[in-house]
Amino acid sequence: MSAILAVIHPRLYDAGWQTNECLRDTPIDPQGLLNKWASVFSGVAIISDRITPPHRDTGSRHQWYDVLVTLGTYQGCNLELPGVGFSLEYGPGTVVGISGKVLQHAVPSFEGNRVCYAYFMRNDVHHWANISGSDWMHTKYYERHRGGQGSGTD
């Protein structure tokens, strides 16, 4: 999921990496468990075989993406975005990047066995590490990766 974030929001990926490096360099982890955390995300929630009522994710920032992946042997599942009147077929193997603080989202029903891994970053962690966390995603962030064709001003 970190690699997907690196593609859909490279600056947020960088901020997550820097924040985790800052955490690893502090004495809060004497057992070295943070060295084993392989994700740029602050956390992951595992939602197994349950519907998700309409909600927004309050611990994040408006311009940040959560990355959701859903797996299992199920059918009849949609990711609902009621505020914008949109419904996405949400079958096994689907990965979605969403601003969970901005867009109310829900999974009202499905049939079968389903698990969702919801990867997220917490604003409080970035604030503690004094890492800005990035602004809204802009296509100009990719210019640097196309052989330096961009203006160099982000």
N, CA, C and O atoms as a GROMACS GRO file, in nm:
protein
  616
    1MET      N    1   0.081  -0.119   0.000
    1MET     CA    2   0.000   0.000   0.000
    1MET      C    3   0.087   0.126   0.000
    1MET      O    4   0.047   0.230  -0.054
    2SER      N    5   0.205   0.117   0.060
    2SER     CA    6   0.297   0.231   0.058
    2SER      C    7   0.336   0.265  -0.086
    2SER      O    8   0.343   0.383  -0.121
    3ALA      N    9   0.361   0.163  -0.169
    3ALA     CA   10   0.399   0.188  -0.308
    3ALA      C   11   0.286   0.254  -0.385
    3ALA      O   12   0.310   0.340  -0.470
    4ILE      N   13   0.164   0.215  -0.357
    4ILE     CA   14   0.049   0.280  -0.422
    4ILE      C   15   0.043   0.426  -0.381
    4ILE      O   16   0.020   0.513  -0.466
    5LEU      N   17   0.064   0.456  -0.253
    5LEU     CA   18   0.064   0.594  -0.209
    5LEU      C   19   0.176   0.673  -0.276
    5LEU      O   20   0.157   0.791  -0.308
    6ALA      N   21   0.292   0.611  -0.298
    6ALA     CA   22   0.402   0.679  -0.364
    6ALA      C   23   0.364   0.723  -0.505
    6ALA      O   24   0.416   0.822  -0.556
    7VAL      N   25   0.273   0.650  -0.568
    7VAL     CA   26   0.228   0.684  -0.703
    7VAL      C   27   0.116   0.788  -0.699
    7VAL      O   28   0.119   0.884  -0.776
    8ILE      N   29   0.018   0.771  -0.611
    8ILE     CA   30  -0.099   0.860  -0.613
    8ILE      C   31  -0.078   0.990  -0.535
    8ILE      O   32  -0.151   1.086  -0.556
    9HIS      N   33   0.020   0.994  -0.444
    9HIS     CA   34   0.048   1.116  -0.367
    9HIS      C   35   0.193   1.111  -0.318
    9HIS      O   36   0.217   1.084  -0.200
   10PRO      N   37   0.290   1.137  -0.408
   10PRO     CA   38   0.431   1.120  -0.371
   10PRO      C   39   0.476   1.204  -0.252
   10PRO      O   40   0.560   1.159  -0.174
   11ARG      N   41   0.424   1.323  -0.238
   11ARG     CA   42   0.466   1.406  -0.125
   11ARG      C   43   0.415   1.351   0.008
   11ARG      O   44   0.485   1.358   0.109
   12LEU      N   45   0.295   1.298   0.009
   12LEU     CA   46   0.243   1.237   0.132
   12LEU      C   47   0.324   1.112   0.166
   12LEU      O   48   0.352   1.087   0.283
   13TYR      N   49   0.361   1.034   0.065
   13TYR     CA   50   0.448   0.920   0.087
   13TYR      C   51   0.578   0.965   0.155
   13TYR      O   52   0.621   0.906   0.254
   14ASP      N   53   0.641   1.070   0.101
   14ASP     CA   54   0.766   1.121   0.159
   14ASP      C   55   0.746   1.166   0.303
   14ASP      O   56   0.830   1.139   0.389
   15ALA      N   57   0.636   1.236   0.330
   15ALA     CA   58   0.608   1.283   0.466
   15ALA      C   59   0.589   1.165   0.562
   15ALA      O   60   0.634   1.170   0.676
   16GLY      N   61   0.521   1.060   0.516
   16GLY     CA   62   0.503   0.942   0.599
   16GLY      C   63   0.635   0.874   0.629
   16GLY      O   64   0.659   0.830   0.741
   17TRP      N   65   0.721   0.865   0.528
   17TRP     CA   66   0.853   0.805   0.547
   17TRP      C   67   0.935   0.885   0.647
   17TRP      O   68   0.997   0.828   0.737
   18GLN      N   69   0.935   1.018   0.632
   18GLN     CA   70   1.011   1.104   0.724
   18GLN      C   71   0.959   1.094   0.867
   18GLN      O   72   1.037   1.092   0.962
   19THR      N   73   0.827   1.088   0.882
   19THR     CA   74   0.766   1.077   1.015
   19THR      C   75   0.807   0.945   1.081
   19THR      O   76   0.842   0.943   1.199
   20ASN      N   77   0.803   0.837   1.006
   20ASN     CA   78   0.842   0.708   1.062
   20ASN      C   79   0.990   0.704   1.096
   20ASN      O   80   1.029   0.642   1.195
   21GLU      N   81   1.074   0.768   1.015
   21GLU     CA   82   1.218   0.777   1.047
   21GLU      C   83   1.238   0.852   1.178
   21GLU      O   84   1.321   0.813   1.260
   22CYS      N   85   1.163   0.960   1.197
   22CYS     CA   86   1.172   1.038   1.320
   22CYS      C   87   1.132   0.952   1.441
   22CYS      O   88   1.198   0.958   1.545
   23LEU      N   89   1.028   0.874   1.426
   23LEU     CA   90   0.984   0.784   1.535
   23LEU      C   91   1.092   0.681   1.568
   23LEU      O   92   1.115   0.650   1.685
   24ARG      N   93   1.156   0.628   1.464
   24ARG     CA   94   1.260   0.526   1.486
   24ARG      C   95   1.382   0.582   1.559
   24ARG      O   96   1.454   0.510   1.626
   25ASP      N   97   1.403   0.713   1.544
   25ASP     CA   98   1.522   0.778   1.603
   25ASP      C   99   1.498   0.829   1.745
   25ASP      O  100   1.582   0.901   1.798
   26THR      N  101   1.386   0.794   1.806
   26THR     CA  102   1.356   0.841   1.941
   26THR      C  103   1.365   0.726   2.041
   26THR      O  104   1.361   0.609   2.001
   27PRO      N  105   1.378   0.758   2.168
   27PRO     CA  106   1.386   0.651   2.269
   27PRO      C  107   1.250   0.592   2.309
   27PRO      O  108   1.242   0.518   2.407
   28ILE      N  109   1.142   0.624   2.234
   28ILE     CA  110   1.010   0.573   2.272
   28ILE      C  111   0.993   0.425   2.239
   28ILE      O  112   0.893   0.364   2.278
   29ASP      N  113   1.088   0.367   2.167
   29ASP     CA  114   1.076   0.230   2.120
   29ASP      C  115   1.200   0.148   2.158
   29ASP      O  116   1.276   0.110   2.070
   30PRO      N  117   1.221   0.121   2.288
   30PRO     CA  118   1.343   0.052   2.328
   30PRO      C  119   1.355  -0.090   2.272
   30PRO      O  120   1.466  -0.143   2.263
   31GLN      N  121   1.244  -0.154   2.235
   31GLN     CA  122   1.251  -0.290   2.180
   31GLN      C  123   1.278  -0.290   2.029
   31GLN      O  124   1.299  -0.396   1.971
   32GLY      N  125   1.278  -0.173   1.965
   32GLY     CA  126   1.306  -0.165   1.822
   32GLY      C  127   1.193  -0.214   1.733
   32GLY      O  128   1.217  -0.252   1.619
   33LEU      N  129   1.070  -0.215   1.784
   33LEU     CA  130   0.957  -0.262   1.705
   33LEU      C  131   0.929  -0.174   1.584
   33LEU      O  132   0.885  -0.223   1.480
   34LEU      N  133   0.956  -0.044   1.595
   34LEU     CA  134   0.930   0.046   1.483
   34LEU      C  135   1.021   0.017   1.364
   34LEU      O  136   0.987   0.049   1.251
   35ASN      N  137   1.135  -0.043   1.388
   35ASN     CA  138   1.222  -0.082   1.277
   35ASN      C  139   1.161  -0.193   1.193
   35ASN      O  140   1.203  -0.215   1.080
   36LYS      N  141   1.062  -0.262   1.247
   36LYS     CA  142   0.994  -0.369   1.174
   36LYS      C  143   0.869  -0.319   1.103
   36LYS      O  144   0.812  -0.392   1.021
   37TRP      N  145   0.824  -0.196   1.132
   37TRP     CA  146   0.705  -0.139   1.067
   37TRP      C  147   0.744  -0.101   0.925
   37TRP      O  148   0.823  -0.008   0.905
   38ALA      N  149   0.691  -0.171   0.827
   38ALA     CA  150   0.734  -0.156   0.688
   38ALA      C  151   0.646  -0.062   0.606
   38ALA      O  152   0.655  -0.060   0.484
   39SER      N  153   0.562   0.014   0.670
   39SER     CA  154   0.467   0.099   0.601
   39SER      C  155   0.494   0.246   0.629
   39SER      O  156   0.544   0.281   0.737
   40VAL      N  157   0.462   0.332   0.533
   40VAL     CA  158   0.472   0.477   0.557
   40VAL      C  159   0.349   0.528   0.632
   40VAL      O  160   0.349   0.642   0.680
   41PHE      N  161   0.248   0.447   0.643
   41PHE     CA  162   0.125   0.485   0.714
   41PHE      C  163   0.145   0.474   0.864
   41PHE      O  164   0.223   0.391   0.912
   42SER      N  165   0.074   0.558   0.939
   42SER     CA  166   0.080   0.555   1.085
   42SER      C  167   0.011   0.433   1.143
   42SER      O  168   0.046   0.386   1.251
   43GLY      N  169  -0.089   0.383   1.071
   43GLY     CA  170  -0.164   0.270   1.124
   43GLY      C  171  -0.244   0.200   1.018
   43GLY      O  172  -0.256   0.244   0.904
   44VAL      N  173  -0.300   0.088   1.059
   44VAL     CA  174  -0.388   0.010   0.974
   44VAL      C  175  -0.501  -0.044   1.060
   44VAL      O  176  -0.479  -0.093   1.171
   45ALA      N  177  -0.623  -0.035   1.008
   45ALA     CA  178  -0.739  -0.094   1.075
   45ALA      C  179  -0.782  -0.213   0.991
   45ALA      O  180  -0.785  -0.207   0.868
   46ILE      N  181  -0.816  -0.322   1.058
   46ILE     CA  182  -0.860  -0.443   0.990
   46ILE      C  183  -1.007  -0.462   1.023
   46ILE      O  184  -1.045  -0.482   1.138
   47ILE      N  185  -1.090  -0.456   0.919
   47ILE     CA  186  -1.235  -0.466   0.935
   47ILE      C  187  -1.277  -0.598   0.873
   47ILE      O  188  -1.267  -0.616   0.752
   48SER      N  189  -1.324  -0.689   0.954
   48SER     CA  190  -1.353  -0.824   0.908
   48SER      C  191  -1.502  -0.856   0.920
   48SER      O  192  -1.561  -0.845   1.027
   49ASP      N  193  -1.560  -0.895   0.807
   49ASP     CA  194  -1.699  -0.943   0.801
   49ASP      C  195  -1.800  -0.853   0.871
   49ASP      O  196  -1.884  -0.900   0.947
   50ARG      N  197  -1.790  -0.723   0.844
   50ARG     CA  198  -1.892  -0.634   0.898
   50ARG      C  199  -1.916  -0.519   0.802
   50ARG      O  200  -1.829  -0.480   0.725
   51ILE      N  201  -2.036  -0.467   0.809
   51ILE     CA  202  -2.069  -0.349   0.730
   51ILE      C  203  -2.005  -0.228   0.797
   51ILE      O  204  -1.966  -0.233   0.914
   52THR      N  205  -1.993  -0.120   0.722
   52THR     CA  206  -1.936   0.003   0.776
   52THR      C  207  -2.039   0.113   0.757
   52THR      O  208  -2.071   0.148   0.644
   53PRO      N  209  -2.092   0.169   0.865
   53PRO     CA  210  -2.190   0.277   0.851
   53PRO      C  211  -2.124   0.403   0.794
   53PRO      O  212  -2.002   0.416   0.800
   54PRO      N  213  -2.203   0.495   0.738
   54PRO     CA  214  -2.147   0.619   0.684
   54PRO      C  215  -2.066   0.694   0.791
   54PRO      O  216  -2.112   0.714   0.903
   55HIS      N  217  -1.943   0.733   0.755
   55HIS     CA  218  -1.856   0.803   0.849
   55HIS      C  219  -1.748   0.879   0.774
   55HIS      O  220  -1.726   0.858   0.655
   56ARG      N  221  -1.681   0.967   0.846
   56ARG     CA  222  -1.560   1.034   0.800
   56ARG      C  223  -1.449   0.999   0.899
   56ARG      O  224  -1.476   0.972   1.016
   57ASP      N  225  -1.325   1.001   0.851
   57ASP     CA  226  -1.211   0.968   0.936
   57ASP      C  227  -1.154   1.097   0.995
   57ASP      O  228  -1.097   1.178   0.923
   58THR      N  229  -1.170   1.115   1.125
   58THR     CA  230  -1.141   1.243   1.188
   58THR      C  231  -0.995   1.265   1.226
   58THR      O  232  -0.956   1.380   1.248
   59GLY      N  233  -0.913   1.162   1.234
   59GLY     CA  234  -0.776   1.178   1.280
   59GLY      C  235  -0.676   1.219   1.173
   59GLY      O  236  -0.558   1.236   1.202
   60SER      N  237  -0.722   1.233   1.052
   60SER     CA  238  -0.635   1.260   0.939
   60SER      C  239  -0.637   1.410   0.905
   60SER      O  240  -0.678   1.491   0.987
   61ARG      N  241  -0.594   1.445   0.785
   61ARG     CA  242  -0.606   1.580   0.732
   61ARG      C  243  -0.689   1.573   0.603
   61ARG      O  244  -0.693   1.470   0.536
   62HIS      N  245  -0.753   1.683   0.570
   62HIS     CA  246  -0.839   1.686   0.453
   62HIS      C  247  -0.767   1.642   0.326
   62HIS      O  248  -0.825   1.571   0.244
   63GLN      N  249  -0.644   1.683   0.308
   63GLN     CA  250  -0.572   1.660   0.183
   63GLN      C  251  -0.497   1.526   0.178
   63GLN      O  252  -0.427   1.498   0.081
   64TRP      N  253  -0.512   1.444   0.280
   64TRP     CA  254  -0.442   1.316   0.285
   64TRP      C  255  -0.532   1.203   0.234
   64TRP      O  256  -0.654   1.209   0.244
   65TYR      N  257  -0.467   1.101   0.179
   65TYR     CA  258  -0.538   0.982   0.133
   65TYR      C  259  -0.526   0.870   0.235
   65TYR      O  260  -0.419   0.847   0.292
   66ASP      N  261  -0.635   0.802   0.256
   66ASP     CA  262  -0.635   0.670   0.317
   66ASP      C  263  -0.633   0.572   0.200
   66ASP      O  264  -0.689   0.601   0.095
   67VAL      N  265  -0.571   0.458   0.216
   67VAL     CA  266  -0.572   0.356   0.112
   67VAL      C  267  -0.644   0.234   0.168
   67VAL      O  268  -0.605   0.180   0.271
   68LEU      N  269  -0.749   0.193   0.099
   68LEU     CA  270  -0.833   0.081   0.142
   68LEU      C  271  -0.815  -0.034   0.044
   68LEU      O  272  -0.816  -0.014  -0.078
   69VAL      N  273  -0.799  -0.154   0.096
   69VAL     CA  274  -0.797  -0.274   0.011
   69VAL      C  275  -0.895  -0.374   0.071
   69VAL      O  276  -0.897  -0.395   0.192
   70THR      N  277  -0.975  -0.434  -0.014
   70THR     CA  278  -1.075  -0.528   0.032
   70THR      C  279  -1.049  -0.664  -0.032
   70THR      O  280  -1.023  -0.674  -0.152
   71LEU      N  281  -1.057  -0.769   0.048
   71LEU     CA  282  -1.026  -0.905   0.005
   71LEU      C  283  -1.131  -1.002   0.058
   71LEU      O  284  -1.203  -0.970   0.153
   72GLY      N  285  -1.139  -1.118  -0.002
   72GLY     CA  286  -1.227  -1.222   0.050
   72GLY      C  287  -1.302  -1.295  -0.059
   72GLY      O  288  -1.272  -1.284  -0.178
   73THR      N  289  -1.401  -1.370  -0.015
   73THR     CA  290  -1.490  -1.444  -0.105
   73THR      C  291  -1.631  -1.393  -0.080
   73THR      O  292  -1.708  -1.454  -0.006
   74TYR      N  293  -1.664  -1.284  -0.141
   74TYR     CA  294  -1.792  -1.218  -0.118
   74TYR      C  295  -1.842  -1.158  -0.248
   74TYR      O  296  -1.772  -1.154  -0.349
   75GLN      N  297  -1.965  -1.113  -0.244
   75GLN     CA  298  -2.027  -1.048  -0.360
   75GLN      C  299  -2.127  -0.944  -0.312
   75GLN      O  300  -2.159  -0.936  -0.193
   76GLY      N  301  -2.175  -0.864  -0.405
   76GLY     CA  302  -2.278  -0.765  -0.373
   76GLY      C  303  -2.229  -0.654  -0.283
   76GLY      O  304  -2.303  -0.609  -0.196
   77CYS      N  305  -2.106  -0.609  -0.302
   77CYS     CA  306  -2.048  -0.508  -0.213
   77CYS      C  307  -2.018  -0.380  -0.292
   77CYS      O  308  -1.962  -0.384  -0.401
   78ASN      N  309  -2.057  -0.268  -0.235
   78ASN     CA  310  -2.028  -0.137  -0.293
   78ASN      C  311  -1.968  -0.047  -0.187
   78ASN      O  312  -2.005  -0.053  -0.069
   79LEU      N  313  -1.876   0.037  -0.230
   79LEU     CA  314  -1.826   0.146  -0.146
   79LEU      C  315  -1.912   0.266  -0.180
   79LEU      O  316  -1.908   0.317  -0.292
   80GLU      N  317  -1.989   0.312  -0.084
   80GLU     CA  318  -2.083   0.422  -0.104
   80GLU      C  319  -2.020   0.553  -0.058
   80GLU      O  320  -1.959   0.560   0.048
   81LEU      N  321  -2.036   0.657  -0.139
   81LEU     CA  322  -1.995   0.794  -0.104
   81LEU      C  323  -2.121   0.880  -0.108
   81LEU      O  324  -2.146   0.949  -0.207
   82PRO      N  325  -2.201   0.876   0.001
   82PRO     CA  326  -2.333   0.940  -0.001
   82PRO      C  327  -2.331   1.090  -0.025
   82PRO      O  328  -2.424   1.144  -0.085
   83GLY      N  329  -2.229   1.159   0.020
   83GLY     CA  330  -2.224   1.304   0.004
   83GLY      C  331  -2.212   1.351  -0.140
   83GLY      O  332  -2.254   1.461  -0.174
   84VAL      N  333  -2.155   1.265  -0.226
   84VAL     CA  334  -2.141   1.300  -0.368
   84VAL      C  335  -2.229   1.212  -0.456
   84VAL      O  336  -2.222   1.222  -0.579
   85GLY      N  337  -2.311   1.127  -0.395
   85GLY     CA  338  -2.403   1.043  -0.470
   85GLY      C  339  -2.334   0.942  -0.560
   85GLY      O  340  -2.378   0.919  -0.673
   86PHE      N  341  -2.227   0.882  -0.511
   86PHE     CA  342  -2.147   0.790  -0.592
   86PHE      C  343  -2.138   0.655  -0.523
   86PHE      O  344  -2.127   0.646  -0.401
   87SER      N  345  -2.142   0.550  -0.604
   87SER     CA  346  -2.127   0.414  -0.554
   87SER      C  347  -2.029   0.341  -0.643
   87SER      O  348  -2.041   0.344  -0.766
   88LEU      N  349  -1.930   0.276  -0.582
   88LEU     CA  350  -1.826   0.205  -0.654
   88LEU      C  351  -1.837   0.057  -0.625
   88LEU      O  352  -1.846   0.017  -0.508
   89GLU      N  353  -1.837  -0.027  -0.729
   89GLU     CA  354  -1.833  -0.171  -0.707
   89GLU      C  355  -1.704  -0.202  -0.632
   89GLU      O  356  -1.596  -0.159  -0.672
   90TYR      N  357  -1.715  -0.277  -0.523
   90TYR     CA  358  -1.606  -0.294  -0.428
   90TYR      C  359  -1.577  -0.442  -0.410
   90TYR      O  360  -1.587  -0.497  -0.300
   91GLY      N  361  -1.540  -0.507  -0.521
   91GLY     CA  362  -1.515  -0.650  -0.520
   91GLY      C  363  -1.380  -0.686  -0.463
   91GLY      O  364  -1.297  -0.598  -0.440
   92PRO      N  365  -1.355  -0.816  -0.440
   92PRO     CA  366  -1.228  -0.862  -0.386
   92PRO      C  367  -1.110  -0.812  -0.470
   92PRO      O  368  -1.112  -0.820  -0.592
   93GLY      N  369  -1.007  -0.761  -0.401
   93GLY     CA  370  -0.887  -0.712  -0.467
   93GLY      C  371  -0.892  -0.564  -0.504
   93GLY      O  372  -0.795  -0.512  -0.559
   94THR      N  373  -1.002  -0.497  -0.474
   94THR     CA  374  -1.013  -0.355  -0.505
   94THR      C  375  -0.929  -0.273  -0.409
   94THR      O  376  -0.930  -0.297  -0.288
   95VAL      N  377  -0.855  -0.176  -0.463
   95VAL     CA  378  -0.777  -0.082  -0.384
   95VAL      C  379  -0.828   0.058  -0.417
   95VAL      O  380  -0.841   0.095  -0.534
   96VAL      N  381  -0.856   0.136  -0.312
   96VAL     CA  382  -0.910   0.271  -0.330
   96VAL      C  383  -0.829   0.369  -0.245
   96VAL      O  384  -0.804   0.344  -0.127
   97GLY      N  385  -0.787   0.479  -0.306
   97GLY     CA  386  -0.730   0.591  -0.232
   97GLY      C  387  -0.838   0.695  -0.215
   97GLY      O  388  -0.898   0.738  -0.313
   98ILE      N  389  -0.864   0.737  -0.093
   98ILE     CA  390  -0.976   0.825  -0.065
   98ILE      C  391  -0.939   0.925   0.044
   98ILE      O  392  -0.868   0.890   0.138
   99SER      N  393  -0.985   1.047   0.031
   99SER     CA  394  -0.972   1.143   0.139
   99SER      C  395  -1.085   1.115   0.238
   99SER      O  396  -1.194   1.172   0.227
  100GLY      N  397  -1.056   1.029   0.332
  100GLY     CA  398  -1.159   0.982   0.424
  100GLY      C  399  -1.209   1.088   0.520
  100GLY      O  400  -1.314   1.071   0.581
  101LYS      N  401  -1.135   1.197   0.536
  101LYS     CA  402  -1.182   1.306   0.621
  101LYS      C  403  -1.282   1.394   0.547
  101LYS      O  404  -1.372   1.452   0.608
  102VAL      N  405  -1.267   1.403   0.414
  102VAL     CA  406  -1.355   1.486   0.333
  102VAL      C  407  -1.480   1.410   0.291
  102VAL      O  408  -1.591   1.459   0.305
  103LEU      N  409  -1.461   1.289   0.241
  103LEU     CA  410  -1.570   1.213   0.183
  103LEU      C  411  -1.629   1.114   0.283
  103LEU      O  412  -1.561   1.023   0.331
  104GLN      N  413  -1.755   1.133   0.313
  104GLN     CA  414  -1.825   1.035   0.394
  104GLN      C  415  -1.831   0.906   0.312
  104GLN      O  416  -1.860   0.910   0.192
  105HIS      N  417  -1.804   0.792   0.375
  105HIS     CA  418  -1.801   0.666   0.303
  105HIS      C  419  -1.861   0.555   0.388
  105HIS      O  420  -1.866   0.564   0.511
  106ALA      N  421  -1.908   0.450   0.319
  106ALA     CA  422  -1.977   0.340   0.387
  106ALA      C  423  -1.974   0.215   0.301
  106ALA      O  424  -1.961   0.222   0.178
  107VAL      N  425  -1.986   0.100   0.367
  107VAL     CA  426  -2.010  -0.028   0.300
  107VAL      C  427  -2.135  -0.084   0.367
  107VAL      O  428  -2.126  -0.146   0.473
  108PRO      N  429  -2.251  -0.063   0.305
  108PRO     CA  430  -2.377  -0.098   0.372
  108PRO      C  431  -2.412  -0.246   0.372
  108PRO      O  432  -2.488  -0.291   0.458
  109SER      N  433  -2.359  -0.324   0.275
  109SER     CA  434  -2.395  -0.466   0.273
  109SER      C  435  -2.301  -0.544   0.182
  109SER      O  436  -2.233  -0.487   0.097
  110PHE      N  437  -2.298  -0.675   0.202
  110PHE     CA  438  -2.227  -0.769   0.117
  110PHE      C  439  -2.270  -0.908   0.158
  110PHE      O  440  -2.328  -0.927   0.265
  111GLU      N  441  -2.242  -1.007   0.073
  111GLU     CA  442  -2.271  -1.146   0.103
  111GLU      C  443  -2.143  -1.227   0.094
  111GLU      O  444  -2.077  -1.228  -0.010
  112GLY      N  445  -2.107  -1.295   0.202
  112GLY     CA  446  -1.987  -1.378   0.202
  112GLY      C  447  -1.888  -1.334   0.309
  112GLY      O  448  -1.926  -1.272   0.408
  113ASN      N  449  -1.762  -1.366   0.288
  113ASN     CA  450  -1.655  -1.334   0.382
  113ASN      C  451  -1.567  -1.225   0.324
  113ASN      O  452  -1.516  -1.238   0.213
  114ARG      N  453  -1.551  -1.117   0.400
  114ARG     CA  454  -1.480  -1.000   0.350
  114ARG      C  455  -1.393  -0.941   0.460
  114ARG      O  456  -1.432  -0.938   0.577
  115VAL      N  457  -1.274  -0.895   0.420
  115VAL     CA  458  -1.187  -0.820   0.511
  115VAL      C  459  -1.141  -0.695   0.436
  115VAL      O  460  -1.111  -0.700   0.317
  116CYS      N  461  -1.136  -0.585   0.508
  116CYS     CA  462  -1.085  -0.459   0.454
  116CYS      C  463  -0.967  -0.415   0.540
  116CYS      O  464  -0.975  -0.411   0.662
  117TYR      N  465  -0.857  -0.383   0.472
  117TYR     CA  466  -0.741  -0.323   0.539
  117TYR      C  467  -0.745  -0.174   0.505
  117TYR      O  468  -0.735  -0.136   0.389
  118ALA      N  469  -0.759  -0.091   0.607
  118ALA     CA  470  -0.765   0.054   0.589
  118ALA      C  471  -0.636   0.115   0.642
  118ALA      O  472  -0.614   0.120   0.763
  119TYR      N  473  -0.552   0.161   0.552
  119TYR     CA  474  -0.423   0.223   0.588
  119TYR      C  475  -0.444   0.374   0.599
  119TYR      O  476  -0.510   0.434   0.514
  120PHE      N  477  -0.388   0.434   0.704
  120PHE     CA  478  -0.412   0.576   0.730
  120PHE      C  479  -0.292   0.640   0.798
  120PHE      O  480  -0.203   0.572   0.848
  121MET      N  481  -0.293   0.773   0.798
  121MET     CA  482  -0.194   0.850   0.874
  121MET      C  483  -0.268   0.937   0.973
  121MET      O  484  -0.380   0.981   0.947
  122ARG      N  485  -0.206   0.959   1.086
  122ARG     CA  486  -0.264   1.041   1.191
  122ARG      C  487  -0.195   1.176   1.197
  122ARG      O  488  -0.072   1.184   1.203
  123ASN      N  489  -0.274   1.281   1.197
  123ASN     CA  490  -0.223   1.416   1.204
  123ASN      C  491  -0.139   1.438   1.330
  123ASN      O  492  -0.034   1.502   1.324
  124ASP      N  493  -0.184   1.385   1.442
  124ASP     CA  494  -0.111   1.404   1.569
  124ASP      C  495   0.031   1.349   1.563
  124ASP      O  496   0.122   1.406   1.623
  125VAL      N  497   0.051   1.239   1.492
  125VAL     CA  498   0.184   1.179   1.481
  125VAL      C  499   0.275   1.270   1.398
  125VAL      O  500   0.390   1.294   1.435
  126HIS      N  501   0.224   1.320   1.288
  126HIS     CA  502   0.302   1.412   1.204
  126HIS      C  503   0.333   1.542   1.278
  126HIS      O  504   0.442   1.597   1.267
  127HIS      N  505   0.234   1.589   1.354
  127HIS     CA  506   0.255   1.710   1.432
  127HIS      C  507   0.366   1.689   1.535
  127HIS      O  508   0.454   1.774   1.550
  128TRP      N  509   0.363   1.577   1.606
  128TRP     CA  510   0.466   1.545   1.705
  128TRP      C  511   0.604   1.541   1.639
  128TRP      O  512   0.701   1.592   1.696
  129ALA      N  513   0.614   1.482   1.520
  129ALA     CA  514   0.742   1.468   1.451
  129ALA      C  515   0.784   1.597   1.381
  129ALA      O  516   0.895   1.606   1.327
  130ASN      N  517   0.696   1.697   1.381
  130ASN     CA  518   0.722   1.825   1.314
  130ASN      C  519   0.744   1.807   1.164
  130ASN      O  520   0.831   1.870   1.104
  131ILE      N  521   0.664   1.718   1.104
  131ILE     CA  522   0.667   1.693   0.960
  131ILE      C  523   0.538   1.752   0.902
  131ILE      O  524   0.429   1.720   0.949
  132SER      N  525   0.552   1.837   0.801
  132SER     CA  526   0.436   1.910   0.749
  132SER      C  527   0.326   1.820   0.697
  132SER      O  528   0.208   1.851   0.717
  133GLY      N  529   0.359   1.711   0.632
  133GLY     CA  530   0.256   1.617   0.590
  133GLY      C  531   0.201   1.639   0.452
  133GLY      O  532   0.120   1.558   0.407
  134SER      N  533   0.239   1.743   0.382
  134SER     CA  534   0.202   1.766   0.244
  134SER      C  535   0.068   1.838   0.231
  134SER      O  536  -0.015   1.840   0.322
  135ASP      N  537   0.053   1.894   0.115
  135ASP     CA  538  -0.069   1.966   0.077
  135ASP      C  539  -0.153   1.875  -0.013
  135ASP      O  540  -0.128   1.754  -0.019
  136TRP      N  541  -0.250   1.931  -0.081
  136TRP     CA  542  -0.329   1.855  -0.176
  136TRP      C  543  -0.238   1.802  -0.286
  136TRP      O  544  -0.137   1.864  -0.318
  137MET      N  545  -0.273   1.689  -0.342
  137MET     CA  546  -0.197   1.631  -0.452
  137MET      C  547  -0.211   1.719  -0.576
  137MET      O  548  -0.321   1.765  -0.608
  138HIS      N  549  -0.099   1.742  -0.644
  138HIS     CA  550  -0.098   1.817  -0.770
  138HIS      C  551  -0.022   1.736  -0.874
  138HIS      O  552   0.077   1.670  -0.841
  139THR      N  553  -0.067   1.741  -0.998
  139THR     CA  554   0.003   1.667  -1.103
  139THR      C  555   0.144   1.720  -1.124
  139THR      O  556   0.229   1.646  -1.175
  140LYS      N  557   0.173   1.844  -1.087
  140LYS     CA  558   0.308   1.897  -1.103
  140LYS      C  559   0.411   1.822  -1.018
  140LYS      O  560   0.530   1.831  -1.044
  141TYR      N  561   0.364   1.747  -0.917
  141TYR     CA  562   0.458   1.669  -0.836
  141TYR      C  563   0.525   1.559  -0.919
  141TYR      O  564   0.631   1.510  -0.881
  142TYR      N  565   0.464   1.521  -1.031
  142TYR     CA  566   0.522   1.419  -1.117
  142TYR      C  567   0.625   1.474  -1.214
  142TYR      O  568   0.703   1.397  -1.270
  143GLU      N  569   0.629   1.603  -1.236
  143GLU     CA  570   0.719   1.663  -1.335
  143GLU      C  571   0.864   1.628  -1.308
  143GLU      O  572   0.940   1.602  -1.402
  144ARG      N  573   0.903   1.626  -1.185
  144ARG     CA  574   1.039   1.594  -1.146
  144ARG      C  575   1.077   1.453  -1.188
  144ARG      O  576   1.194   1.425  -1.214
  145HIS      N  577   0.979   1.363  -1.194
  145HIS     CA  578   1.004   1.223  -1.224
  145HIS      C  579   1.002   1.194  -1.374
  145HIS      O  580   1.022   1.080  -1.415
  146ARG      N  581   0.977   1.295  -1.458
  146ARG     CA  582   0.976   1.277  -1.603
  146ARG      C  583   1.103   1.335  -1.665
  146ARG      O  584   1.097   1.395  -1.772
  147GLY      N  585   1.215   1.317  -1.601
  147GLY     CA  586   1.341   1.362  -1.657
  147GLY      C  587   1.369   1.509  -1.634
  147GLY      O  588   1.443   1.571  -1.710
  148GLY      N  589   1.311   1.566  -1.527
  148GLY     CA  590   1.341   1.705  -1.490
  148GLY      C  591   1.279   1.807  -1.582
  148GLY      O  592   1.332   1.918  -1.593
  149GLN      N  593   1.169   1.775  -1.649
  149GLN     CA  594   1.106   1.866  -1.742
  149GLN      C  595   1.030   1.980  -1.674
  149GLN      O  596   0.994   2.078  -1.738
  150GLY      N  597   1.006   1.964  -1.546
  150GLY     CA  598   0.929   2.064  -1.476
  150GLY      C  599   1.010   2.188  -1.444
  150GLY      O  600   1.130   2.194  -1.470
  151SER      N  601   0.943   2.287  -1.389
  151SER     CA  602   1.008   2.414  -1.360
  151SER      C  603   1.094   2.408  -1.235
  151SER      O  604   1.177   2.495  -1.211
  152GLY      N  605   1.073   2.303  -1.153
  152GLY     CA  606   1.147   2.292  -1.028
  152GLY      C  607   1.082   2.366  -0.913
  152GLY      O  608   1.129   2.357  -0.800
  153THR      N  609   0.975   2.439  -0.940
  153THR     CA  610   0.903   2.506  -0.831
  153THR      C  611   0.777   2.427  -0.802
  153THR      O  612   0.694   2.405  -0.890
  154ASP      N  613   0.764   2.385  -0.681
  154ASP     CA  614   0.649   2.305  -0.642
  154ASP      C  615   0.551   2.394  -0.573
  154ASP      O  616   0.445   2.348  -0.531
   0.00000   0.00000   0.00000
